[in-house]
Amino acid sequence: MGEKELEVKDLVVSYGAIKALRGISFDVEKGEIISLIGSNGAGKTTTLHAISNLIKKESGSILYRGKDITTLSADKIVRMNLIQVPEGRRVFANLSVRDNLMMGAYTRRDKDGIAADLKWVFSLFPRLEERLRQDAGTLSGGEQQMLAMGRSLMSRPEVLLLDEPSMGLAPILVDEIFSIIKKINESGTTILLVEQNAYKALSIADRAYILETGAITKSGKASDLIKDNSVKSAYLGG
């Protein structure tokens, strides 16, 4: 067993009378890509928001590198290099691409490190460098997704939570985004990926968990789940 980066234990979240998460438990080891797969409303985004402490948890605990972060404020969690890329990109539309990227580095003071990371982001996303002075609001959906990911990388994440990175993107861009996620992982960042494109998510993950109406119904090696008949019929279109 490797070193655990993230441990979610018996997590329960409710929205009024609706139990969004019913006591789920899972872990993410250092260097892994873990995919959370499930249909709309299964609780995938809720899980990420609970880890980042953007929503209230009813019960359960979250450990990050052995430290209990269950009640830690969202900004303190970011400063611990546990970074979420939200669904729907959420770029600052009226700021330039460059200013958006620099927002990702707002907690940092290491000028040389920031410059080096900016170079690295441009090597992953050359289009961002071409559009550096453009307002983020004028970018295409795919470019905004790249910007949201680039901005998160400027925070030097140790663990990256990715929420539906392929949503609304053309198939050719989906391939590009997934190959970049793989590169980010190979550079040493652990990734927890929430994704509706189950086939893509399983094809790059080490392990995966299937979430159905707030409960984990299946888990295992991604390479096994991609061949599993019940997973195929529910999530892989056959």
C-alpha positions in Angstrom: 0.0 0.0 0.0 1.2 3.5 -0.8 1.1 6.6 1.2 -2.4 8.0 1.6 -2.9 11.6 0.5 -6.6 11.8 1.1 -8.9 9.7 3.3 -12.7 10.2 3.3 -14.5 8.4 6.1 -18.2 7.9 6.5 -19.1 11.2 4.8 -22.7 12.3 5.1 -24.0 15.4 3.5 -27.7 16.5 3.3 -29.5 19.2 1.5 -32.6 19.7 3.6 -34.4 16.3 3.7 -32.4 14.9 0.9 -29.3 12.8 1.7 -26.8 13.7 -1.0 -24.0 11.5 0.5 -24.9 8.5 2.6 -21.7 7.7 4.5 -19.2 7.2 1.8 -15.6 6.2 2.4 -12.7 6.1 0.0 -9.0 7.0 -0.2 -6.5 8.4 -2.7 -2.9 7.3 -2.6 0.1 9.5 -3.5 0.7 9.7 -7.2 -2.6 8.1 -8.2 -5.4 9.2 -10.5 -8.6 8.2 -8.9 -11.9 8.6 -10.8 -15.3 9.1 -9.2 -17.9 8.0 -11.7 -21.7 8.3 -11.6 -24.7 9.8 -13.3 -26.0 13.3 -12.8 -27.1 13.8 -9.2 -25.1 10.9 -7.8 -23.2 13.1 -5.4 -19.9 13.5 -7.3 -19.6 17.3 -7.1 -21.0 17.3 -3.5 -18.1 15.0 -2.6 -15.5 17.4 -4.0 -17.2 20.4 -2.3 -17.2 18.6 1.0 -13.5 17.8 0.7 -12.7 21.5 -0.1 -15.1 22.5 2.7 -17.3 24.6 0.4 -20.4 22.9 1.9 -21.4 21.8 5.4 -20.9 18.1 6.3 -23.4 16.4 8.6 -20.9 13.8 9.8 -17.8 11.9 8.8 -14.2 13.0 8.5 -11.6 14.0 5.9 -7.9 13.4 6.4 -5.3 15.0 4.1 -1.9 13.5 4.6 -2.9 12.2 8.0 -4.2 15.6 9.2 -7.9 16.1 9.9 -9.2 18.9 7.7 -12.9 18.2 8.2 -13.6 21.6 9.7 -10.7 23.6 8.2 -11.8 26.7 6.3 -11.7 26.5 2.5 -8.8 29.1 2.2 -6.7 27.2 4.7 -7.2 24.0 2.6 -6.0 25.8 -0.5 -2.9 26.9 1.3 -2.2 23.2 2.0 -2.0 22.7 -1.7 -5.2 20.8 -2.0 -6.8 22.6 -5.0 -10.1 22.2 -6.7 -10.9 23.1 -10.4 -14.6 23.8 -10.2 -17.2 22.5 -12.7 -18.1 25.2 -15.3 -14.6 26.7 -15.3 -15.4 29.9 -13.3 -12.7 32.1 -14.8 -12.6 35.8 -14.1 -14.2 37.0 -17.4 -13.1 40.6 -17.1 -9.5 39.9 -16.3 -6.8 39.0 -18.8 -5.6 35.4 -19.2 -2.3 36.4 -17.5 -4.2 38.0 -14.5 -6.3 34.9 -14.2 -3.2 32.7 -14.0 -1.6 35.0 -11.5 -4.7 34.7 -9.3 -3.7 31.0 -8.9 -0.4 32.1 -7.4 -1.9 34.6 -4.9 -0.7 32.7 -1.9 2.9 32.5 -3.2 5.9 34.7 -2.7 8.6 32.8 -4.7 9.0 34.9 -7.8 11.3 32.5 -9.6 9.1 29.5 -8.8 6.1 31.4 -10.1 7.9 32.3 -13.4 9.0 28.7 -13.8 5.4 27.4 -13.2 4.0 29.9 -15.7 6.5 28.5 -18.3 5.3 25.0 -17.4 1.6 26.0 -17.8 2.4 27.5 -21.3 4.1 24.2 -22.3 0.9 22.3 -21.4 -1.4 24.9 -22.8 0.4 26.8 -25.6 -2.9 28.6 -26.5 -3.0 30.4 -23.2 0.4 32.0 -24.0 -0.9 33.1 -27.4 -3.9 34.8 -25.7 -2.1 36.1 -22.7 -3.5 39.7 -22.9 -7.0 38.7 -24.0 -9.9 38.9 -21.5 -10.8 35.4 -20.2 -14.4 36.0 -21.1 -13.5 36.1 -24.8 -12.0 32.6 -24.9 -13.8 29.6 -26.2 -15.1 27.0 -23.7 -12.2 24.7 -24.3 -9.7 27.6 -23.7 -11.5 28.6 -20.6 -11.2 25.0 -19.3 -7.5 25.1 -20.0 -7.3 28.5 -18.2 -9.1 27.1 -15.1 -6.7 24.2 -15.0 -3.6 26.4 -15.7 -4.7 28.7 -12.9 -5.0 25.8 -10.4 -1.5 24.6 -11.4 -0.1 28.0 -10.5 -1.0 27.1 -6.8 1.4 24.2 -7.0 -1.2 21.6 -6.1 -0.1 18.4 -4.4 -3.6 17.0 -4.8 -5.8 18.3 -7.6 -9.6 17.9 -7.5 -11.0 18.1 -11.1 -14.7 18.5 -11.5 -16.1 17.5 -14.9 -13.1 18.9 -16.9 -14.6 17.6 -20.2 -18.1 19.0 -19.8 -19.4 20.8 -22.9 -16.2 20.3 -24.9 -15.8 19.0 -28.5 -14.5 15.4 -28.6 -11.1 16.5 -30.0 -10.6 18.9 -27.1 -11.7 16.2 -24.6 -8.8 14.0 -25.8 -6.4 16.9 -25.4 -7.6 17.7 -21.9 -7.3 14.1 -20.8 -3.8 13.8 -22.2 -2.9 16.9 -20.2 -4.4 15.5 -17.0 -2.1 12.5 -17.5 0.9 14.8 -17.9 0.0 16.7 -14.8 -0.2 13.4 -12.9 3.2 12.2 -14.3 4.8 15.5 -13.1 3.9 14.3 -9.5 0.4 15.7 -8.8 -2.1 13.3 -7.3 -5.5 13.6 -9.0 -9.1 13.0 -7.9 -11.2 13.2 -11.0 -15.0 13.6 -11.2 -16.2 13.0 -14.7 -19.4 12.0 -16.6 -17.4 10.6 -19.5 -16.8 7.3 -17.7 -14.9 5.7 -20.5 -12.3 8.6 -20.6 -12.1 8.7 -16.8 -11.5 5.0 -16.5 -9.0 5.0 -19.3 -6.5 7.3 -17.5 -7.3 6.3 -13.8 -5.5 3.9 -11.6 -8.5 3.1 -9.5 -12.2 4.2 -9.6 -15.2 4.4 -7.4 -18.8 4.2 -8.7 -21.2 6.5 -7.0 -25.0 6.0 -7.2 -27.4 8.2 -5.3 -24.9 9.1 -2.6 -23.4 5.7 -2.0 -20.4 3.9 -3.4 -21.7 0.8 -5.1 -18.5 -0.5 -6.7 -14.7 0.2 -6.6 -11.6 -1.3 -8.0 -8.8 -1.0 -10.5 -9.9 1.1 -13.4 -8.7 -1.5 -15.9 -11.0 -4.0 -14.3 -14.0 -1.7 -14.1 -13.8 -0.7 -17.8 -14.4 -4.4 -18.6 -17.1 -5.0 -16.0 -20.4 -5.7 -17.7 -22.6 -3.8 -15.2 -20.3 -0.7 -15.5 -20.3 -1.1 -19.3 -24.1 -1.2 -19.5 -24.7 1.7 -17.0 -21.9 4.1 -18.0 -20.1 3.0 -21.1 -23.0 2.8 -23.5 -23.2 -1.0 -23.8 
